[in-house]
Amino acid sequence: MPLPEVLEELGISRPTWYRWRDRGLTPEARRTPSGRICVRRSVLDAFKDELEAA
C-alpha cells in the first residue's frame, strides 16, 4: 500500500509517521524503485492488531 493510504487508514499525518519511524514504531516499509514508500497489507494489518492489543 502506498504511504498516503497507510496514513489515511491509521488516521495519522505524514509528520507523525516520520516521528514514529525515527522512534522505530512504524510497520516495516519499503521504498519502490520509483521512490514511493509502501507497506504490505499483511504487515499493516499485523501492526494495527498490535496497536489495538496495547
N, C-alpha and C positions, 0 to 999 in steps of 0.2 A: 504494500500500500504506500502511496506517496505520502510524504510528511504532512502536507496540508490536510489530507483525510484523517491521518492519525491524530493530529492536533484537534480536529473537529470532534472526533469520536471520544477523545479523552477530555475534551472541554477545557483545553489549556491554550495559552498563547505561545507563539514562537519563542519569545524571551524566556518563558517558563521552561519550555523544552530544553533550551540551552543551559539554563541554570541546573536543571535536573541532570542533564548529560554530564556537566562538569563535576557533579557530585556522584556520578555513577549510578543514577537512579532510573535511567530510561531503559526501555527494552532494546535489545540488540538491533541496531540499524546498519544498513549497508548503503554505500554510495554506488549508484549505477554508472556505467561507462559515460553516460551523458551528464553526470554530475548531480543527479537527483538523489535525495535521501529517501530510502524506502525501508519499511518494516514488514516482515512477513506476517500474514494474518494470524497464523498459529502462535507466533511469538507475542503479538499484541494481545490476543485472547488470554494467553497464559499470564501476561503482565497485568491485565485487568482483573483476572481472578485473584492474583496475589494482592492487588490493591484492596479488593473487597474483603479479603480474609484478614487484612491487617486492622 
